[in-house]
Amino acid sequence: MSVRAKKELGQHFLVDENILGVIGRLAGLDDDDVVLEVGPGLGVLTTYLADRVGQVYAIEVDTSLGPHLADRLAGRPNVVLRFGDALRLDLATVAPGATKLVANLPYNIATPLVVESLDGLPELELWCVMVQREVADRFFAEPSTKAYGAVSVLVQLVTERVGFHPVSRTVFRPRPNVESAIVAFRRTASPADFRRIKRVVEAAFSHRRKQLANSVELAGLTDRARAEAALATLGRAPTSRAEELAPDEFRRLTEALA
């Protein structure tokens, strides 16, 4: 059955099964795992997961892949396939009890999906995702570096990296024009005020070249004077920029602003 990748959906199908062992190792798959997979594509990873874990919930936006996936997944009753946009679905309802997110994530949704899952799927214990190398590096970038941004702060507030593996372009069809990597990270915290922290972080980075106090004021979160006072409680200058603050400082900043 011939299937053509759709560029507008950011599709690069995983076709080389040799990489599956790396994913399995980094994901620490176990027969009682409940796994969420977003973007199963041709079902190569889906079948690998189904043969090793208790339950797989797979979400695919491209309904034209239905016949191919039906053939590929036949005889695997522990796979539930749902068609829809993962960014619009209630993932906690679609994948009840999911403990791991293991996926070759479509390039155009990788970052927002991971950020949303940090608190949208509170039972997730581990993420093992194949993404653009640039995105993988951004997740765990250090403060005051070019790659450091809002997603770096949010991911690092909730998780720690436990695995990383560069991926050759040859494992995909069609071959992407960018480098890829598998990155695995494990939950270390579940902040009760994550949504509030997220608003502050996104506001702080919304105008990267501006001072943090100006950025949060422009976002309508608070006035500049109050933002500067909150920065002072961290021992930070009023002229500080978002990229200078470590993840935990954003948590403390949110508390100070409250």
C-alpha positions in Angstrom: 0.0 0.0 0.0 1.6 3.2 -1.2 1.5 6.1 1.3 2.8 9.6 0.5 3.9 11.9 3.3 2.1 15.3 3.6 4.5 18.2 3.9 1.8 20.4 5.4 1.4 18.0 8.3 5.2 17.8 9.0 5.2 14.1 8.2 8.5 12.2 8.0 7.6 8.6 8.4 9.8 6.3 10.5 10.8 3.5 8.2 14.1 2.1 9.7 13.3 -0.4 12.4 16.9 -0.5 13.7 16.2 2.7 15.7 13.4 1.0 17.6 15.7 -0.7 20.0 17.2 2.7 21.0 13.7 4.1 21.6 12.8 1.0 23.7 15.9 1.3 25.8 15.5 5.0 26.5 11.8 4.6 27.2 12.4 1.7 29.6 9.4 -0.1 28.2 7.6 -2.6 30.5 4.7 -4.9 30.0 2.5 -2.9 32.3 3.1 0.5 30.7 0.3 2.5 29.2 1.8 4.5 26.3 0.5 7.5 24.4 1.9 7.8 20.8 1.2 10.9 18.8 1.7 10.6 15.0 2.0 6.9 14.4 2.4 7.4 10.7 3.0 4.0 9.1 2.7 2.2 12.4 6.3 1.1 12.6 6.8 2.3 16.2 3.2 1.5 17.1 3.6 -2.2 16.5 6.9 -2.2 18.3 5.3 -0.6 21.3 2.2 -2.9 21.2 4.3 -6.0 21.4 6.1 -4.8 24.5 3.6 -2.8 26.7 0.2 -3.3 28.1 -1.7 -0.6 26.3 -1.0 1.9 23.4 -3.2 4.9 22.6 -2.2 6.2 19.2 -3.4 9.6 17.8 -3.1 10.3 14.1 -4.4 13.5 12.4 -4.2 12.0 8.8 -7.3 9.9 8.2 -5.9 8.8 4.8 -3.5 6.5 6.8 -6.5 4.6 8.2 -6.4 1.6 5.9 -2.7 1.2 6.2 -2.7 1.4 10.0 -5.7 -1.0 10.2 -3.7 -3.6 8.2 -0.5 -2.9 10.2 -2.2 -3.1 13.6 -4.5 -6.1 12.9 -4.3 -8.7 15.7 -3.1 -6.2 18.3 -6.1 -5.6 20.6 -4.0 -3.5 23.0 -3.9 -0.6 20.5 -6.6 2.0 20.4 -6.2 4.3 17.4 -7.9 7.7 17.4 -8.0 10.1 14.5 -7.8 13.8 15.4 -5.6 16.8 16.1 -3.6 16.0 19.3 -3.4 19.7 20.1 -7.2 20.0 20.2 -8.1 16.7 21.9 -8.4 16.2 25.6 -5.4 13.9 25.9 -6.2 12.8 29.4 -9.6 11.5 28.1 -8.2 10.0 24.9 -5.3 8.2 26.7 -6.6 7.4 30.2 -3.9 6.4 32.6 -1.0 7.0 30.2 2.3 6.7 32.0 4.7 7.3 29.0 4.7 9.4 25.9 6.7 7.6 23.2 6.5 9.1 19.8 8.1 10.3 16.6 6.5 13.7 16.9 5.5 15.6 13.8 7.8 18.6 13.6 5.1 21.2 13.6 3.5 20.1 16.9 6.4 18.8 18.9 7.0 21.8 21.2 3.4 22.8 22.0 2.4 19.1 22.5 5.2 18.5 25.0 4.5 21.7 26.9 0.8 20.9 27.1 1.5 17.3 28.3 3.6 18.5 31.3 0.5 19.3 33.3 -2.3 18.2 30.9 -1.2 14.6 31.5 -0.3 14.5 35.2 0.1 10.7 35.3 2.9 10.8 32.7 6.1 9.6 34.2 8.4 9.6 31.2 8.7 11.2 27.8 10.7 9.6 25.0 10.3 11.6 21.8 12.0 11.9 18.5 12.1 15.5 17.4 14.3 18.0 15.5 17.8 18.1 17.0 17.2 21.9 17.5 14.1 21.2 19.6 15.7 18.4 21.6 18.6 20.8 22.5 16.1 23.6 23.4 14.3 21.4 25.9 17.4 21.3 28.2 19.3 24.4 27.1 21.0 26.4 29.9 20.2 30.0 30.9 21.9 32.8 28.9 22.3 30.7 25.8 20.7 31.2 22.4 18.6 28.0 22.6 17.2 28.8 26.1 13.6 29.9 26.1 10.1 29.4 27.5 10.0 25.7 26.6 13.4 25.2 28.3 12.1 26.6 31.5 8.8 24.7 31.6 10.3 21.3 30.7 13.1 21.7 33.2 10.7 22.8 36.0 8.9 19.4 35.7 11.5 16.9 34.4 15.1 15.9 34.2 16.8 14.5 31.1 17.7 10.8 31.3 18.6 10.0 27.7 19.7 11.4 24.4 20.5 9.9 21.0 21.2 11.6 17.7 19.2 10.2 14.8 20.3 9.9 11.2 18.1 11.4 8.5 18.1 8.0 6.7 15.6 6.5 9.2 12.8 8.7 7.8 10.9 8.8 4.6 11.1 11.3 3.1 14.4 12.4 4.5 14.1 15.6 6.5 16.3 18.6 5.8 17.2 18.9 9.5 18.9 16.7 12.1 16.8 14.8 14.6 17.4 13.3 18.0 15.6 11.1 20.5 15.4 12.7 23.9 14.1 11.1 27.1 13.1 12.9 30.2 11.5 11.8 33.5 9.0 13.7 35.7 10.5 15.1 38.9 7.8 17.5 39.9 4.1 18.5 39.4 3.8 22.1 40.5 0.3 22.9 41.6 0.6 26.4 40.1 2.1 25.3 36.8 -0.5 27.2 34.7 0.3 30.4 36.6 4.1 29.9 36.1 3.5 29.1 32.4 1.8 32.5 32.0 4.7 34.3 33.6 7.3 32.4 31.6 5.6 32.9 28.3 5.1 36.6 29.0 8.7 37.0 30.1 10.0 35.5 26.8 7.4 37.2 24.6 9.7 40.1 23.9 13.1 38.4 24.1 15.2 41.6 23.5 13.3 43.6 26.1 13.9 43.6 29.9 11.8 41.0 31.7 9.9 43.7 33.7 8.9 45.4 30.4 7.8 42.1 28.8 5.5 41.1 31.6 4.0 44.6 31.7 3.4 44.5 28.0 1.7 41.1 28.4 -0.7 42.7 30.9 0.4 40.5 33.8 1.5 43.3 36.1 3.1 46.8 36.1 6.8 47.4 35.7 7.3 48.5 39.3 5.8 45.4 40.7 7.8 43.2 38.4 11.1 45.0 39.4 10.2 44.5 43.1 9.6 40.8 42.4 13.0 40.5 40.7 14.6 42.2 43.7 13.4 39.3 45.9 15.5 37.0 43.7 18.5 39.2 44.0 18.1 40.1 40.3 18.6 43.6 38.8 15.5 45.5 37.5 17.2 45.3 34.0 17.3 41.5 34.0 16.2 39.7 30.9 14.2 36.5 30.8 17.0 34.4 29.4 19.2 35.1 32.5 16.8 33.5 35.0 17.1 29.8 35.8 13.9 27.7 35.8 13.5 27.6 39.6 13.8 31.4 39.6 10.7 31.6 37.5 8.8 29.6 40.0 10.0 32.0 42.8 9.2 35.0 40.6 5.7 33.8 40.1 5.3 33.5 43.8 6.6 37.0 44.3 4.2 38.4 41.7 1.3 36.7 43.4 
